[in-house]
Amino acid sequence: MKHILLIFTALLLLTSCTQNPNPSFEKNVELAKTWFATFEVEDLETISGMFAEEVEYQGAFYGMELMTTKEQVLDYMGGWHAAMDSITYTPENFLPGVDPETNLPNGSVRTYGTWRGTSVASGKSFEAKFYHYMTFDDNGLIINGGDYGDAMGVMMAVAPDAE
């Protein structure tokens, strides 16, 4: 009886610590995958439709201020498209995000992965690991997101050689 009680207590503790995923998470993972695929083909018009009008987005460049308009976000993404060709993203995973105030799953998506591409200016290739997060509203639009990686390092690595 003592062993059964001990096993029951251990199972209760293990199951009480498990967070249930937000029901929107799987749908939002598919939206995130679509966003990455759309970014790769440089379709800014479709990307624009994936963002809410009111958005907060953190870019990956050193000292970059938080973007608070859709126009700023699209300019940032268009800058990557103008500077690089053959851009691809290979995700390592898609993970559930949590509400920063409650620490409960909120349906947001986080991902770690590798970007590859070629500089338009130099023809040099790059490969860099980045982290991204996206929070979606009830309509499936991105309302909050950001990129974390060495964007300046990428730009320096593919810069044209000095003559």
N, CA, C and O of each residue as an XYZ file, in Angstrom:
652
protein
N       0.825     -1.193      0.000
C       0.000      0.000      0.000
C       0.868      1.256      0.000
O       0.563      2.242     -0.671
N       1.945      1.198      0.760
C       2.854      2.333      0.844
C       3.449      2.645     -0.532
O       3.578      3.813     -0.902
N       3.813      1.604     -1.291
C       4.390      1.781     -2.628
C       3.363      2.354     -3.600
O       3.698      3.201     -4.429
N       2.146      1.908     -3.506
C       1.083      2.408     -4.392
C       0.850      3.892     -4.120
O       0.705      4.681     -5.054
N       0.812      4.271     -2.852
C       0.631      5.677     -2.485
C       1.792      6.528     -2.984
O       1.584      7.639     -3.471
N       3.010      6.012     -2.866
C       4.194      6.727     -3.337
C       4.155      6.906     -4.859
O       4.448      7.992     -5.359
N       3.800      5.863     -5.588
C       3.694      5.937     -7.059
C       2.599      6.920     -7.467
O       2.789      7.726     -8.378
N       1.443      6.851     -6.784
C       0.344      7.760     -7.091
C       0.759      9.215     -6.856
O       0.437     10.087     -7.663
N       1.458      9.476     -5.776
C       1.926     10.831     -5.462
C       2.910     11.319     -6.521
O       2.834     12.469     -6.956
N       3.831     10.454     -6.938
C       4.804     10.832     -7.965
C       4.109     11.141     -9.283
O       4.450     12.124     -9.941
N       3.146     10.323     -9.678
C       2.405     10.577    -10.925
C       1.613     11.875    -10.848
O       1.549     12.630    -11.818
N       1.018     12.128     -9.708
C       0.254     13.363     -9.522
C       1.156     14.583     -9.667
O       0.778     15.564    -10.307
N       2.337     14.525     -9.079
C       3.278     15.634     -9.192
C       3.738     15.827    -10.628
O       3.827     16.962    -11.097
N       4.030     14.751    -11.328
C       4.484     14.861    -12.719
C       3.403     15.438    -13.625
O       3.690     16.296    -14.459
N       2.179     14.985    -13.472
C       1.114     15.475    -14.349
C       0.685     16.883    -14.002
O       0.223     17.614    -14.878
N       0.822     17.284    -12.751
C       0.426     18.647    -12.387
C       1.415     19.680    -12.886
O       1.071     20.857    -12.987
N       2.649     19.267    -13.206
C       3.661     20.193    -13.698
C       3.650     20.314    -15.217
O       4.342     21.171    -15.768
N       2.892     19.488    -15.894
C       2.847     19.513    -17.353
C       1.880     20.585    -17.811
O       0.719     20.601    -17.403
N       2.365     21.494    -18.672
C       1.494     22.524    -19.208
C       0.786     21.993    -20.449
O       1.400     21.362    -21.310
N      -0.490     22.254    -20.522
C      -1.234     21.888    -21.717
C      -0.971     22.926    -22.792
O      -0.993     24.125    -22.512
N      -0.722     22.483    -24.021
C      -0.467     23.465    -25.073
C      -1.721     24.291    -25.366
O      -2.849     23.829    -25.193
N      -1.496     25.486    -25.799
C      -2.594     26.347    -26.206
C      -3.228     25.740    -27.451
O      -2.510     25.295    -28.346
N      -4.561     25.709    -27.530
C      -5.217     25.093    -28.692
C      -4.883     25.781    -30.019
O      -5.069     25.181    -31.078
N      -4.397     27.014    -29.986
C      -4.044     27.731    -31.216
C      -2.634     27.426    -31.701
O      -2.272     27.797    -32.817
N      -1.833     26.756    -30.876
C      -0.419     26.583    -31.204
C      -0.200     25.874    -32.544
O       0.542     26.384    -33.384
N      -0.809     24.744    -32.761
C      -0.567     23.985    -34.000
C      -0.972     24.801    -35.231
O      -0.268     24.794    -36.241
N      -2.099     25.500    -35.148
C      -2.545     26.359    -36.253
C      -1.523     27.471    -36.488
O      -1.209     27.799    -37.632
N      -1.011     28.044    -35.410
C      -0.041     29.128    -35.528
C       1.310     28.642    -36.048
O       2.014     29.394    -36.723
N       1.680     27.403    -35.746
C       2.899     26.831    -36.327
C       2.760     26.788    -37.844
O       3.701     27.123    -38.563
N       1.603     26.382    -38.329
C       1.379     26.346    -39.781
C       1.445     27.747    -40.376
O       1.979     27.933    -41.470
N       0.902     28.738    -39.660
C       0.999     30.129    -40.123
C       2.462     30.584    -40.161
O       2.878     31.257    -41.104
N       3.233     30.218    -39.147
C       4.660     30.584    -39.118
C       5.397     29.920    -40.279
O       6.211     30.566    -40.940
N       5.128     28.659    -40.533
C       5.775     27.962    -41.653
C       5.428     28.641    -42.971
O       6.282     28.788    -43.845
N       4.177     29.054    -43.111
C       3.757     29.774    -44.326
C       4.491     31.095    -44.437
O       4.909     31.481    -45.529
N       4.656     31.801    -43.311
C       5.381     33.072    -43.328
C       6.809     32.856    -43.831
O       7.268     33.590    -44.706
N       7.517     31.859    -43.291
C       8.898     31.607    -43.711
C       8.964     31.252    -45.197
O       9.839     31.739    -45.912
N       8.050     30.413    -45.659
C       8.031     30.030    -47.079
C       7.769     31.253    -47.958
O       8.360     31.385    -49.030
N       6.899     32.131    -47.514
C       6.578     33.345    -48.276
C       7.764     34.308    -48.267
O       8.044     34.956    -49.276
N       8.451     34.405    -47.148
C       9.640     35.256    -47.075
C      10.698     34.753    -48.049
O      11.349     35.550    -48.724
N      10.873     33.443    -48.125
C      11.885     32.865    -49.018
C      11.649     33.222    -50.488
O      12.607     33.394    -51.241
N      10.390     33.334    -50.901
C      10.100     33.670    -52.305
C       9.960     35.178    -52.504
O       9.582     35.639    -53.581
N      10.271     35.940    -51.456
C      10.312     37.406    -51.509
C       8.993     38.034    -51.939
O       8.973     38.974    -52.733
N       7.901     37.512    -51.412
C       6.565     38.022    -51.737
C       6.110     38.971    -50.626
O       5.350     38.587    -49.737
N       6.589     40.221    -50.693
C       6.265     41.200    -49.643
C       4.778     41.533    -49.583
O       4.265     41.868    -48.515
N       4.088     41.447    -50.701
C       2.654     41.744    -50.693
C       1.903     40.734    -49.830
O       1.047     41.107    -49.029
N       2.228     39.462    -49.998
C       1.584     38.434    -49.177
C       2.038     38.544    -47.729
O       1.235     38.388    -46.809
N       3.325     38.812    -47.524
C       3.836     38.996    -46.159
C       3.097     40.141    -45.470
O       2.771     40.044    -44.287
N       2.835     41.211    -46.193
C       2.108     42.350    -45.633
C       0.753     41.910    -45.080
O       0.331     42.364    -44.017
N       0.085     41.034    -45.800
C      -1.222     40.540    -45.364
C      -1.161     39.620    -44.165
O      -2.197     39.274    -43.596
N       0.034     39.217    -43.773
C       0.190     38.317    -42.632
C       0.393     39.082    -41.324
O       0.391     38.487    -40.246
N       0.569     40.405    -41.423
C       0.783     41.246    -40.241
C      -0.458     42.075    -39.950
O      -1.126     42.558    -40.864
N      -0.757     42.232    -38.671
C      -1.826     43.132    -38.255
C      -1.370     44.571    -38.506
O      -0.173     44.834    -38.622
N      -2.310     45.485    -38.588
C      -1.963     46.891    -38.790
C      -1.168     47.423    -37.608
O      -0.237     48.208    -37.793
N      -1.521     47.008    -36.398
C      -0.783     47.406    -35.201
C       0.124     46.244    -34.817
O      -0.351     45.169    -34.450
N       1.421     46.467    -34.902
C       2.387     45.394    -34.693
C       3.607     45.934    -33.951
O       3.946     47.112    -34.064
N       4.247     45.073    -33.207
C       5.551     45.377    -32.611
C       6.507     44.301    -33.100
O       6.214     43.109    -33.009
N       7.664     44.735    -33.624
C       8.610     43.774    -34.178
C      10.031     44.228    -33.867
O      10.385     45.389    -34.070
N      10.838     43.293    -33.372
C      12.222     43.584    -33.037
C      13.137     43.024    -34.119
O      13.171     41.814    -34.340
N      13.873     43.891    -34.788
C      14.826     43.471    -35.801
C      16.113     42.976    -35.173
O      16.350     43.152    -33.977
N      16.942     42.353    -35.999
C      18.151     41.692    -35.500
C      19.410     42.552    -35.552
O      20.469     42.107    -35.110
N      19.322     43.756    -36.075
C      20.533     44.576    -36.195
C      20.861     45.276    -34.890
O      19.967     45.686    -34.148
N      22.152     45.410    -34.617
C      22.641     46.056    -33.405
C      22.048     47.461    -33.282
O      22.095     48.248    -34.228
N      21.497     47.763    -32.123
C      20.968     49.092    -31.838
C      19.641     49.398    -32.495
O      19.156     50.525    -32.395
N      19.051     48.448    -33.150
C      17.797     48.684    -33.864
C      16.655     48.879    -32.873
O      16.470     48.082    -31.952
N      15.905     49.936    -33.075
C      14.746     50.228    -32.231
C      13.603     49.268    -32.551
O      13.538     48.712    -33.648
N      12.718     49.081    -31.601
C      11.522     48.282    -31.802
C      10.672     48.929    -32.898
O      10.372     50.121    -32.832
N      10.291     48.152    -33.890
C       9.420     48.662    -34.953
C       7.980     48.605    -34.455
O       7.555     47.612    -33.864
N       7.240     49.674    -34.697
C       5.872     49.752    -34.177
C       4.830     49.986    -35.263
O       3.650     50.179    -34.970
N       5.274     49.967    -36.524
C       4.307     50.090    -37.615
C       4.559     48.978    -38.632
O       5.677     48.484    -38.780
N       3.514     48.610    -39.308
C       3.607     47.597    -40.351
C       4.564     48.050    -41.455
O       5.310     47.239    -42.004
N       4.543     49.328    -41.775
C       5.423     49.876    -42.811
C       6.900     49.689    -42.437
O       7.714     49.319    -43.284
N       7.238     49.942    -41.183
C       8.616     49.744    -40.732
C       9.037     48.278    -40.868
O      10.145     47.979    -41.314
N       8.147     47.379    -40.483
C       8.446     45.944    -40.558
C       8.665     45.533    -42.011
O       9.605     44.798    -42.314
N       7.810     45.998    -42.899
C       7.942     45.639    -44.314
C       9.202     46.239    -44.934
O       9.829     45.608    -45.785
N       9.579     47.445    -44.520
C      10.839     48.040    -44.994
C      12.029     47.198    -44.535
O      12.958     46.958    -45.307
N      12.001     46.753    -43.286
C      13.062     45.909    -42.733
C      13.177     44.610    -43.539
O      14.275     44.202    -43.917
N      12.052     43.976    -43.793
C      12.072     42.708    -44.529
C      12.445     42.921    -45.990
O      13.147     42.103    -46.585
N      11.980     44.004    -46.552
C      12.350     44.332    -47.927
C      13.838     44.604    -48.060
O      14.427     44.336    -49.107
N      14.449     45.133    -47.012
C      15.897     45.349    -47.015
C      16.659     44.042    -47.129
O      17.659     43.962    -47.843
N      16.191     43.015    -46.430
C      16.815     41.691    -46.561
C      16.662     41.170    -47.989
O      17.606     40.628    -48.563
N      15.485     41.335    -48.548
C      15.247     40.863    -49.924
C      16.120     41.604    -50.925
O      16.626     41.003    -51.873
N      16.300     42.902    -50.724
C      17.122     43.691    -51.650
C      18.605     43.317    -51.549
O      19.336     43.390    -52.537
N      19.039     42.922    -50.363
C      20.456     42.637    -50.142
C      20.860     41.192    -50.443
O      22.028     40.916    -50.717
N      19.894     40.274    -50.392
C      20.221     38.850    -50.498
C      19.361     38.140    -51.545
O      18.202     38.494    -51.764
N      19.952     37.141    -52.178
C      19.235     36.257    -53.093
C      19.247     34.838    -52.540
O      20.043     34.502    -51.664
N      18.359     34.025    -53.065
C      18.301     32.596    -52.709
C      18.226     32.385    -51.202
O      18.904     31.516    -50.654
N      17.399     33.182    -50.540
C      17.256     33.101    -49.089
C      16.437     31.853    -48.734
O      15.368     31.619    -49.298
N      16.953     31.063    -47.796
C      16.203     29.906    -47.289
C      16.324     29.844    -45.773
O      17.309     30.296    -45.189
N      15.299     29.272    -45.155
C      15.296     29.062    -43.709
C      15.045     27.587    -43.450
O      14.067     27.021    -43.937
N      15.931     26.968    -42.681
C      15.769     25.580    -42.279
C      15.536     25.560    -40.773
O      16.466     25.774    -39.995
N      14.295     25.303    -40.362
C      14.014     25.316    -38.923
C      14.563     24.073    -38.232
O      14.547     22.975    -38.788
N      15.045     24.266    -37.021
C      15.405     23.129    -36.179
C      14.192     22.661    -35.401
O      14.069     21.481    -35.076
N      13.289     23.601    -35.102
C      12.097     23.271    -34.332
C      11.108     24.422    -34.373
O      11.431     25.529    -34.804
N       9.911     24.140    -33.922
C       8.890     25.147    -33.658
C       8.381     24.848    -32.256
O       7.870     23.760    -31.991
N       8.522     25.815    -31.363
C       8.219     25.609    -29.950
C       7.107     26.544    -29.490
O       6.966     27.646    -30.020
N       6.316     26.117    -28.508
C       5.266     27.001    -27.985
C       5.852     28.132    -27.159
O       6.809     27.945    -26.408
N       5.267     29.292    -27.309
C       5.648     30.438    -26.494
C       4.706     30.574    -25.311
O       3.667     29.916    -25.245
N       5.085     31.433    -24.385
C       4.268     31.652    -23.199
C       3.995     33.133    -23.012
O       4.758     33.986    -23.465
N       2.908     33.415    -22.346
C       2.578     34.786    -21.972
C       3.599     35.241    -20.931
O       3.792     34.549    -19.931
N       4.260     36.386    -21.137
C       5.304     36.808    -20.199
C       4.787     37.128    -18.798
O       5.561     37.123    -17.841
N       3.500     37.403    -18.668
C       2.952     37.735    -17.353
C       2.468     36.505    -16.592
O       2.592     36.443    -15.369
N       1.912     35.515    -17.316
C       1.332     34.346    -16.650
C       2.204     33.094    -16.761
O       2.016     32.130    -16.020
N       3.160     33.121    -17.696
C       3.987     31.949    -18.005
C       3.170     30.764    -18.509
O       3.619     29.621    -18.424
N       1.986     31.023    -19.025
C       1.144     29.975    -19.594
C       1.233     30.019    -21.117
O       1.390     31.096    -21.692
N       1.137     28.874    -21.773
C       1.180     28.864    -23.248
C       0.112     29.798    -23.820
O      -1.050     29.756    -23.416
N       0.533     30.646    -24.773
C      -0.403     31.627    -25.335
C      -0.624     31.452    -26.833
O      -1.231     32.311    -27.474
N      -0.140     30.353    -27.395
C      -0.330     30.118    -28.829
C       0.759     30.709    -29.692
O       0.789     30.468    -30.899
N       1.669     31.489    -29.091
C       2.749     32.069    -29.891
C       3.737     30.974    -30.275
O       3.755     29.887    -29.698
N       4.560     31.303    -31.273
C       5.485     30.321    -31.839
C       6.900     30.865    -31.750
O       7.150     32.031    -32.057
N       7.819     30.013    -31.329
C       9.247     30.330    -31.318
C       9.938     29.308    -32.207
O       9.501     28.161    -32.296
N      11.005     29.718    -32.858
C      11.743     28.780    -33.693
C      13.218     29.140    -33.741
O      13.593     30.312    -33.765
N      14.030     28.116    -33.753
C      15.464     28.242    -33.978
C      15.740     27.613    -35.331
O      15.172     26.573    -35.664
N      16.610     28.237    -36.113
C      16.919     27.654    -37.404
C      18.083     28.345    -38.080
O      18.718     29.239    -37.520
N      18.344     27.907    -39.297
C      19.491     28.400    -40.054
C      19.024     29.082    -41.329
O      18.276     28.509    -42.121
N      19.476     30.308    -41.513
C      19.252     31.057    -42.748
C      20.461     30.861    -43.657
O      21.605     30.823    -43.204
N      20.175     30.737    -44.947
C      21.226     30.678    -45.955
C      20.817     31.614    -47.093
O      19.631     31.833    -47.340
N      21.810     32.154    -47.771
C      21.533     33.017    -48.903
C      22.824     33.513    -49.508
O      23.921     33.121    -49.109
N      22.660     34.398    -50.495
C      23.802     34.943    -51.223
C      23.639     36.447    -51.333
O      22.558     36.947    -51.641
N      24.717     37.158    -51.079
C      24.702     38.619    -51.174
C      24.552     39.045    -52.628
O      25.243     38.534    -53.509
N      23.651     39.977    -52.869
C      23.485     40.547    -54.210
C      24.741     41.318    -54.601
O      25.178     41.247    -55.750
N      25.323     42.049    -53.662
C      26.462     42.920    -53.952
C      27.763     42.159    -54.214
O      28.553     42.561    -55.068
N      27.987     41.061    -53.482
C      29.288     40.391    -53.586
C      29.236     38.979    -54.162
O      30.254     38.450    -54.608
N      28.060     38.373    -54.152
C      27.953     36.982    -54.587
C      28.395     35.993    -53.521
O      28.364     34.783    -53.746
N      28.808     36.499    -52.354
C      29.231     35.620    -51.264
C      28.003     35.015    -50.570
O      26.956     35.648    -50.439
N      28.178     33.777    -50.136
C      27.099     33.073    -49.438
C      27.247     33.225    -47.931
O      28.331     33.497    -47.415
N      26.126     33.041    -47.241
C      26.155     33.052    -45.782
C      25.301     31.901    -45.251
O      24.425     31.370    -45.934
N      25.592     31.550    -44.020
C      24.820     30.573    -43.257
C      24.868     31.031    -41.817
O      25.946     31.141    -41.232
N      23.695     31.302    -41.232
C      23.667     31.856    -39.876
C      22.466     31.334    -39.106
O      21.373     31.183    -39.651
N      22.692     31.066    -37.837
C      21.611     30.613    -36.960
C      20.901     31.828    -36.361
O      21.527     32.806    -35.952
N      19.576     31.726    -36.327
C      18.747     32.786    -35.768
C      17.642     32.180    -34.921
O      17.327     30.995    -35.034
N      17.065     33.010    -34.076
C      15.895     32.681    -33.263
C      14.807     33.676    -33.647
O      15.082     34.863    -33.819
N      13.580     33.199    -33.780
C      12.454     34.068    -34.134
C      11.271     33.758    -33.223
O      11.114     32.632    -32.750
N      10.455     34.756    -32.988
C       9.199     34.529    -32.269
C       8.084     35.300    -32.960
O       8.305     36.370    -33.527
N       6.881     34.734    -32.901
C       5.706     35.357    -33.515
C       4.505     35.134    -32.600
O       4.252     34.019    -32.144
N       3.780     36.204    -32.345
C       2.525     36.124    -31.609
C       1.414     36.493    -32.582
O       1.523     37.477    -33.314
N       0.353     35.709    -32.588
C      -0.741     35.886    -33.533
C      -2.011     36.319    -32.814
O      -2.243     35.949    -31.663
N      -2.836     37.114    -33.511
C      -4.130     37.474    -32.951
C      -5.157     36.395    -33.334
O      -4.806     35.390    -33.952
N      -6.409     36.611    -32.967
C      -7.459     35.623    -33.242
C      -7.735     35.450    -34.729
O      -8.334     34.456    -35.138
N      -7.300     36.415    -35.543
C      -7.487     36.322    -36.997
C      -6.282     35.684    -37.695
O      -6.251     35.592    -38.922
N      -5.299     35.247    -36.917
C      -4.118     34.622    -37.494
C      -3.092     35.607    -38.026
O      -2.226     35.234    -38.817
N      -3.180     36.865    -37.599
C      -2.228     37.883    -38.045
C      -1.148     38.077    -36.986
O      -1.413     37.974    -35.788
N       0.060     38.358    -37.435
C       1.175     38.573    -36.520
C       1.018     39.948    -35.870
O       0.914     40.964    -36.556
N       1.003     39.963    -34.541
C       0.873     41.222    -33.796
C       2.154     41.566    -33.047
O       2.322     42.685    -32.562
N       3.058     40.588    -32.958
C       4.284     40.778    -32.198
C       5.287     39.745    -32.699
O       4.940     38.586    -32.929
N       6.521     40.174    -32.861
C       7.525     39.217    -33.311
C       8.909     39.816    -33.236
O       9.101     40.976    -32.870
N       9.861     38.986    -33.595
C      11.222     39.477    -33.580
C      12.214     38.452    -34.079
O      11.933     37.256    -34.159
N      13.393     38.968    -34.413
C      14.497     38.165    -34.923
C      15.694     38.380    -34.005
O      15.996     39.511    -33.626
N      16.363     37.309    -33.654
C      17.586     37.417    -32.867
C      18.669     36.580    -33.538
O      18.518     35.372    -33.720
N      19.737     37.228    -33.893
C      20.871     36.591    -34.538
C      21.888     37.677    -34.857
O      21.658     38.851    -34.567
N      22.975     37.301    -35.433
C      24.044     38.248    -35.732
C      23.874     38.832    -37.133
O      24.622     38.494    -38.050
N      22.885     39.710    -37.290
C      22.610     40.308    -38.592
C      23.792     41.125    -39.108
O      24.108     41.074    -40.297
N      24.443     41.872    -38.228
C      25.602     42.659    -38.666
C      26.746     41.743    -39.080
O      27.469     42.042    -40.031
N      26.913     40.639    -38.379
C      27.929     39.661    -38.746
C      27.675     39.080    -40.125
O      28.610     38.863    -40.896
N      26.407     38.826    -40.435
C      26.049     38.326    -41.764
C      26.437     39.361    -42.816
O      27.077     39.030    -43.815
N      26.051     40.603    -42.590
C      26.343     41.662    -43.557
C      27.853     41.857    -43.745
O      28.314     42.073    -44.865
N      28.606     41.782    -42.674
C      30.059     41.936    -42.771
C      30.681     40.746    -43.496
O      31.618     40.919    -44.276
N      30.173     39.548    -43.247
C      30.734     38.340    -43.861
C      30.543     38.316    -45.367
O      31.370     37.770    -46.097
N      29.438     38.916    -45.836
C      29.163     38.869    -47.288
C      29.464     40.185    -47.986
O      29.165     40.336    -49.170
N      30.041     41.125    -47.282
C      30.380     42.428    -47.882
C      31.392     42.223    -49.025
O      32.226     41.320    -48.967
N      31.309     43.062    -50.048
C      32.298     42.981    -51.126
C      33.714     43.181    -50.588
O      33.920     43.943    -49.643
N      34.664     42.516    -51.175
C      36.061     42.671    -50.772
C      36.556     44.082    -51.108
O      36.188     44.656    -52.133
N      37.393     44.623    -50.228
C      37.995     45.940    -50.464
C      38.982     45.823    -51.631
O      39.703     44.834    -51.762
N      38.991     46.834    -52.452
C      39.890     46.799    -53.613
C      41.170     47.530    -53.354
O      42.032     47.593    -54.231
